[in-house]
Amino acid sequence: MTRLSVEMLAADAPEPITSAGHAQLGIAVLAGIAVIVLLITKFKLHAFLSLTIGSLALGAFAGAPLDKVITSFTAGLGSTIAGVGVLIALGAILGKMLADSGGADQIVDTILARASGRTMPWAMVLIASVIGLPLFFEVGVVLLIPVVLMVAKRGNYSLMRIGIPALAGLSVMHGLVPPHPGPLVAIDAVDANLGVTLALGVLVAIPTVVIAGPLFSKYAARWVDVPAPERMIPQRPSEELERRPGFGATLATILLPVVLMLAKALVDIVIDDPEHQVQRVFDVVGSPLIALLAAVLVGIFTLGRPAGFSRERISSLVDKGLAPIAGILLIVGAGGGFKQTLIDTGVGRMILDISEDWSIPALLLAWLIAVAIRLATGSATVATVSAAGLVAPLAADMSTAHTALLVLAIGAGSLFFSHVNDAGFWLVKEYFGLNVGQTIKTWSVMETIISVVAGALVLLLSLII
């Protein structure tokens, strides 16, 4: 398993802002994370404020000058927003356009028209995976829940048999596949190649979503047999539209940024010459910024115009798409600040030493750290950004593929056992009309299966590539 050499880290890393020993740094890390957990869970403070205060607490417990801690935090916040802020914004715009234009409904209806009986769970996981590419998890849930409930009711299916595959598709995309915020932040933190991470993420996602979705749903339906709650069937966005985009155009728009980024990764591997004209072209068109920007611009003509949207409505739609992500951007930025504080106080070197002394594979260590923070905070995004900050130094001498696998190990760990401190837990509970015990036996177990299966596949891939 790939590990970081002490010599390289010592040569490349900046001097820490404190010379505290490992014991003090360990206590500082635990204290900083404990402050974040308490503020989020006990005092219900927003994650942005909790991460900010936790970063200051970490620096104080580590014995670092607070002015330097503030400098580290703001530098990390700024660099993270600079790295992923525009990408998150573009993804939000594309997702809003997809939902409001009826494009998402068009994909759903087209696939469902060709599915029936035993193929329905597989159709649901396919729909959720495609729709989940550009959408945030919560948006995807709200969008797909009406479909899940209607299919379960009209087809007389078990709610869990239809619902679990849809939730699995959304959750796997959220945790493992960019351009979702979590994977983007981890990619930025460990300096991974986005195209390679995307390709390996899709490779890991496919078997993971099959196991946690259609296969697990058979058992979930036996454990929890509940009907679709009538009161929770809301109106679908496209019901207010006179027309909506075509299936092919919608699917092409969603997949455009994925294809461009994967093409860049493939060209980089085949040509491997930064001065080659073809590679330079793909370095531009396959960059995340251009790929997502292209999808948004194409979406105006393939999604907005076919739905009959005027220029004014498209402009308004962009505004509405950007508004809900303010909190996400601040959380991601504060997570970057927390990461930089961890690195600058010398915690990265401590994690390196622990990895070397205990002979823990870097990928397993990353997964375990993400699991611990996920269980404590309930937030997959907080778990991802915090774990990425802790293990970022371990990526210094990794190959491109193993750095991408490090991102996926963090993402897999961040999905482990969603429970009562996770907003997603309550979202699923209320929409599906479940009690707490039923939600744990279905949603929580499904999330754990995703985390364990994806983590195991990442470790397996690390032995092969």
C-alpha positions in Angstrom: 0.0 0.0 0.0 1.4 3.5 -0.9 2.7 5.5 2.0 4.4 8.9 2.4 8.1 9.1 3.0 9.2 11.2 6.0 12.0 12.8 3.9 9.7 14.1 1.2 7.3 15.6 3.7 10.0 17.3 5.6 11.4 18.8 2.4 8.2 19.9 0.9 5.9 20.9 3.8 5.9 24.3 5.4 7.1 24.7 9.0 4.2 24.2 11.4 3.0 27.3 13.3 3.5 25.4 16.6 6.2 23.0 17.8 3.8 21.0 20.0 4.5 17.3 20.6 2.3 14.5 19.3 0.5 14.1 22.5 -0.5 17.7 22.7 -1.4 17.7 19.0 -3.5 14.6 19.4 -5.4 16.2 22.3 -5.8 19.4 20.2 -7.3 17.5 17.3 -9.7 15.6 19.6 -10.7 18.8 21.3 -11.2 20.7 18.0 -13.4 17.9 16.6 -15.2 17.6 20.0 -16.0 21.3 19.9 -17.4 21.0 16.3 -19.5 17.9 17.2 -20.9 19.5 20.4 -21.8 22.8 18.6 -23.5 21.0 15.7 -25.3 18.3 17.7 -25.9 19.7 21.2 -26.3 23.4 20.5 -27.6 23.1 16.9 -25.2 25.7 15.7 -24.7 26.0 11.9 -21.8 23.9 10.6 -20.1 27.0 9.2 -19.9 28.6 12.6 -19.0 25.3 14.3 -16.1 24.7 11.9 -14.8 28.2 12.4 -14.9 28.0 16.2 -13.5 24.5 16.1 -10.6 25.6 14.0 -9.8 28.4 16.6 -10.1 25.9 19.4 -7.8 23.4 17.7 -5.1 26.1 17.3 -5.6 27.2 21.0 -5.3 23.7 22.3 -2.2 23.1 20.1 -0.5 26.2 21.7 -0.3 28.1 18.4 -0.5 32.0 18.3 -4.1 32.8 17.6 -3.2 35.5 15.0 -1.4 32.8 13.0 -4.3 30.4 13.5 -6.7 33.0 12.1 -4.3 33.5 9.1 -4.2 29.8 8.4 -8.0 29.5 8.7 -8.7 32.4 6.3 -6.1 31.2 3.9 -7.6 27.7 3.8 -11.1 29.1 3.4 -10.1 31.3 0.5 -8.1 28.7 -1.3 -11.0 26.1 -1.0 -13.6 28.5 -2.2 -11.3 29.5 -5.1 -10.8 25.8 -6.0 -14.4 24.5 -5.8 -16.8 27.4 -5.3 -17.5 28.1 -8.9 -17.9 24.4 -9.7 -20.5 24.0 -6.9 -22.3 27.1 -8.2 -22.3 25.8 -11.8 -23.5 22.4 -10.6 -26.3 24.0 -8.7 -27.5 26.0 -11.7 -27.5 22.9 -13.9 -29.4 21.0 -11.3 -32.0 23.7 -11.0 -32.4 24.0 -14.7 -32.8 20.2 -15.0 -35.5 20.1 -12.3 -37.6 23.2 -13.3 -37.5 22.5 -17.0 -39.1 19.1 -16.5 -35.9 17.4 -17.9 -35.6 15.3 -14.9 -39.2 14.2 -15.1 -38.7 13.4 -18.8 -35.8 11.0 -18.0 -37.8 9.4 -15.2 -41.0 8.9 -17.3 -39.0 7.6 -20.3 -37.2 4.9 -18.3 -40.3 3.9 -16.3 -42.2 3.5 -19.5 -39.8 0.8 -20.5 -39.6 -0.9 -17.1 -42.0 -3.2 -15.2 -42.1 -6.0 -12.7 -38.7 -7.2 -11.6 -36.9 -4.6 -13.6 -38.5 -1.7 -11.7 -35.9 -1.5 -8.9 -33.1 -1.5 -11.5 -34.9 1.3 -13.4 -35.1 3.3 -10.1 -31.4 3.0 -9.4 -30.6 3.9 -13.0 -32.9 7.0 -12.8 -31.4 8.1 -9.5 -27.8 7.6 -10.6 -28.3 9.7 -13.8 -30.4 12.4 -12.1 -27.9 12.4 -9.1 -24.9 13.4 -11.2 -25.6 17.1 -11.3 -28.0 17.4 -8.2 -27.2 17.8 -4.5 -28.5 14.8 -2.5 -31.3 16.7 -0.8 -32.5 18.2 -4.1 -32.4 14.7 -5.7 -34.5 13.3 -2.8 -37.1 16.0 -3.1 -37.2 15.5 -6.9 -37.5 11.7 -6.9 -39.7 11.1 -3.8 -42.9 11.8 -5.8 -41.8 9.3 -8.4 -41.0 6.7 -5.8 -44.3 7.1 -4.1 -46.4 7.1 -7.3 -44.6 4.0 -8.7 -45.0 2.1 -5.4 -48.7 3.0 -5.2 -49.7 2.5 -8.8 -47.7 -0.6 -9.3 -48.5 -2.1 -5.9 -44.8 -2.4 -5.1 -43.3 -2.5 -1.7 -42.2 1.1 -0.9 -38.7 -0.1 0.2 -38.3 -2.2 -2.9 -38.6 1.0 -5.0 -37.3 3.6 -2.6 -34.0 2.0 -1.5 -32.6 1.7 -5.0 -33.4 5.4 -5.6 -31.8 6.5 -2.4 -28.8 4.3 -3.0 -28.2 5.8 -6.5 -28.4 9.4 -5.1 -26.2 8.6 -2.0 -23.5 6.9 -4.0 -23.3 9.8 -6.5 -23.2 12.2 -3.6 -20.3 10.6 -1.8 -18.1 9.2 -4.6 -18.6 11.1 -7.9 -17.6 14.7 -8.6 -18.9 17.4 -9.2 -20.6 16.9 -5.8 -19.2 19.2 -3.1 -17.7 16.4 -0.9 -15.6 14.8 -3.6 -14.6 18.2 -5.1 -13.3 19.4 -1.7 -11.4 16.1 -1.1 -9.9 16.3 -4.6 -8.8 19.9 -3.9 -7.3 19.0 -0.5 -5.2 16.1 -1.6 -4.4 17.6 -5.1 -6.0 14.6 -6.9 -6.7 14.5 -10.7 -10.4 15.1 -11.1 -10.7 13.1 -14.3 -9.1 10.0 -12.9 -11.1 10.4 -9.7 -14.3 10.6 -11.7 -13.4 7.5 -13.7 -12.5 5.4 -10.7 -15.5 6.8 -8.8 -17.8 5.6 -11.5 -16.0 2.2 -11.5 -16.5 1.9 -7.7 -20.0 3.3 -7.8 -21.6 0.8 -10.2 -21.1 -2.4 -8.1 -21.7 -0.5 -4.9 -25.1 0.9 -6.0 -26.1 -2.5 -7.3 -25.4 -4.2 -3.9 -26.8 -1.4 -1.8 -29.8 -0.7 -4.1 -31.7 -3.4 -5.9 -30.1 -6.3 -4.0 -30.4 -4.9 -0.5 -33.9 -3.6 -1.2 -35.2 -7.3 -1.3 -34.3 -7.6 2.4 -35.3 -4.1 3.3 -38.8 -4.8 1.9 -39.1 -7.8 4.1 -37.9 -6.0 7.2 -40.1 -2.9 6.7 -43.3 -3.5 4.8 -45.1 -0.1 4.6 -47.4 1.4 2.0 -46.7 4.7 0.3 -48.0 7.6 2.4 -50.7 9.4 0.5 -50.1 12.7 2.2 -46.5 12.9 1.0 -47.1 12.8 -2.8 -46.4 16.3 -3.9 -46.8 17.9 -7.3 -44.1 17.3 -9.9 -42.4 20.4 -11.4 -43.3 19.5 -15.0 -47.1 19.3 -14.2 -47.2 23.1 -14.6 -45.4 23.1 -18.0 -47.1 22.9 -21.4 -44.0 21.1 -22.8 -40.6 19.8 -21.7 -37.2 18.8 -23.1 -36.7 15.6 -25.0 -35.1 12.6 -23.4 -32.0 12.5 -25.6 -31.2 16.2 -25.3 -31.6 16.1 -21.5 -29.4 13.0 -21.0 -26.8 14.5 -23.3 -26.7 17.7 -21.3 -26.3 15.9 -18.0 -23.5 13.7 -19.3 -21.7 16.4 -21.2 -19.4 17.5 -18.3 -18.7 13.9 -17.3 -17.7 13.0 -20.9 -15.5 16.0 -21.3 -13.7 15.4 -18.0 -13.2 11.7 -18.7 -12.0 12.5 -22.2 -9.3 14.8 -20.7 -8.2 12.0 -18.3 -8.0 9.6 -21.2 -6.0 12.0 -23.4 -3.6 12.6 -20.6 -3.0 8.9 -20.3 -2.7 8.2 -24.0 -0.6 11.2 -25.1 1.2 12.2 -21.8 2.9 15.2 -23.4 1.9 18.6 -21.9 3.1 20.4 -25.0 1.1 18.3 -27.5 -1.6 20.4 -29.2 -4.4 17.8 -28.7 -3.6 17.4 -25.0 -3.6 21.2 -24.5 -7.0 21.5 -26.1 -8.4 18.8 -23.8 -6.7 20.3 -20.8 -9.0 23.3 -21.5 -12.3 21.7 -22.6 -12.0 18.9 -20.0 -11.2 21.2 -17.0 -14.1 21.1 -14.5 -14.8 24.8 -14.9 -15.2 24.7 -18.7 -17.0 21.3 -18.7 -19.6 22.5 -16.2 -19.9 25.9 -17.8 -20.4 24.3 -21.2 -23.2 22.1 -19.7 -24.9 25.1 -18.2 -24.8 27.0 -21.5 -25.9 24.0 -23.5 -28.7 23.5 -21.0 -30.1 26.9 -21.7 -30.9 25.7 -25.3 -31.6 22.0 -24.6 -33.5 22.4 -21.3 -34.7 26.0 -20.9 -35.8 26.9 -24.4 -37.7 23.6 -25.1 -39.6 24.1 -21.8 -40.7 27.5 -23.1 -38.6 29.6 -20.7 -38.0 33.2 -21.6 -34.6 34.9 -21.1 -36.0 36.5 -18.0 -37.1 33.2 -16.5 -33.8 31.6 -17.3 -32.0 34.5 -15.5 -34.4 34.1 -12.6 -33.8 30.3 -12.6 -30.0 30.9 -12.2 -30.7 33.2 -9.2 -32.9 30.6 -7.6 -30.3 27.9 -8.3 -27.5 29.9 -6.6 -29.5 31.0 -3.5 -29.7 27.6 -1.7 -25.9 26.9 -2.0 -24.8 29.9 0.1 -24.7 27.7 3.2 -23.0 24.8 1.4 -20.3 27.1 0.1 -19.7 28.5 3.6 -19.5 25.0 5.1 -17.1 23.9 2.4 -15.0 27.0 2.8 -14.9 26.6 6.6 -13.9 23.0 6.1 -11.0 24.2 4.0 -10.0 26.6 6.8 -10.2 23.7 9.3 -8.1 21.6 7.0 -5.4 24.3 6.7 -5.3 24.8 10.4 -4.8 21.1 10.9 -1.9 21.1 8.4 -0.2 24.3 9.7 -0.3 23.2 13.3 1.6 20.0 12.4 -1.2 17.5 12.6 -0.4 16.2 9.1 3.0 15.1 10.3 1.5 13.5 13.3 -0.9 11.5 11.1 2.0 10.5 9.0 3.9 9.2 12.0 0.9 7.3 13.2 0.5 5.7 9.8 4.1 4.7 9.8 4.4 3.5 13.4 1.1 1.5 13.4 1.5 0.3 9.8 -2.0 1.4 8.9 -2.6 1.6 5.2 -3.2 5.2 4.2 -6.5 4.4 2.4 -7.9 2.5 5.4 -6.8 5.3 7.8 -8.6 7.8 5.6 -11.8 5.7 5.6 -11.7 5.2 9.4 -11.2 8.9 10.1 -14.1 9.8 7.8 -16.3 7.2 9.5 -15.5 8.6 13.0 -16.3 12.2 12.0 -19.5 11.1 10.1 -20.8 9.2 13.2 -20.0 12.1 15.4 -21.3 15.0 13.3 -23.9 13.4 11.1 -22.7 15.4 8.1 -21.1 13.7 5.1 -19.7 17.0 3.9 -18.1 17.9 7.3 -16.7 14.3 7.5 -15.2 14.6 4.0 -13.6 18.1 4.4 -12.2 17.3 7.9 -10.9 13.8 7.0 -9.3 15.2 3.8 -7.5 17.8 5.9 -6.2 15.2 8.3 -4.9 12.8 5.7 -3.8 15.3 2.9 -0.1 14.9 3.7 -0.3 11.1 3.1 -0.9 11.9 -0.6 2.4 13.6 -1.2 4.2 10.5 -2.7 1.2 8.7 -4.0 0.6 7.9 -7.7 -2.2 9.7 -9.5 -4.4 6.6 -9.3 -3.8 6.1 -5.5 -4.4 9.8 -4.8 -7.8 9.4 -6.5 -8.5 6.3 -4.4 -7.6 8.3 -1.3 -10.5 10.7 -2.2 -12.8 7.8 -2.8 -11.8 6.2 0.6 -12.7 9.4 2.3 -16.0 9.7 0.4 -16.9 6.1 1.3 -16.2 6.6 5.0 -18.3 9.8 5.0 -21.4 7.8 4.2 -21.2 5.4 7.1 -24.3 4.7 9.2 -26.5 7.8 8.9 -28.5 8.2 12.1 -30.4 10.7 14.2 -27.8 13.5 14.0 -28.0 13.5 10.1 -30.6 15.7 8.4 -30.8 13.1 5.6 -32.1 10.6 8.1 -35.1 12.7 9.1 -35.7 13.7 5.4 -36.1 10.0 4.5 -38.1 9.2 7.6 -40.7 11.9 7.0 -41.0 11.4 3.3 -41.5 7.7 3.5 -43.7 7.8 6.7 -41.4 5.6 8.7 -40.6 5.5 12.5 -37.1 5.8 13.8 -36.5 2.1 14.0 -37.7 1.4 10.5 -35.5 4.2 9.2 -32.5 2.7 10.9 -33.3 -0.8 9.5 -33.5 0.5 5.9 -31.8 3.9 5.3 -29.1 3.6 7.9 -28.2 0.0 7.0 -28.2 1.0 3.3 -25.7 3.8 4.0 -23.5 1.5 5.9 -23.5 -1.1 3.1 -22.5 1.7 0.6 -19.7 2.8 2.9 -18.3 -0.7 3.5 -18.6 -2.0 0.0 -17.1 1.1 -1.6 -14.3 1.1 1.0 -13.5 -2.5 0.3 -13.6 -1.9 -3.5 -11.2 1.0 -3.1 -8.7 -1.1 -1.1 -9.0 -3.9 -3.7 -8.3 -1.5 -6.5 -5.3 -0.2 -4.7 -3.8 -3.7 -4.9 -4.4 -3.9 -8.6 -3.5 -0.4 -10.0 
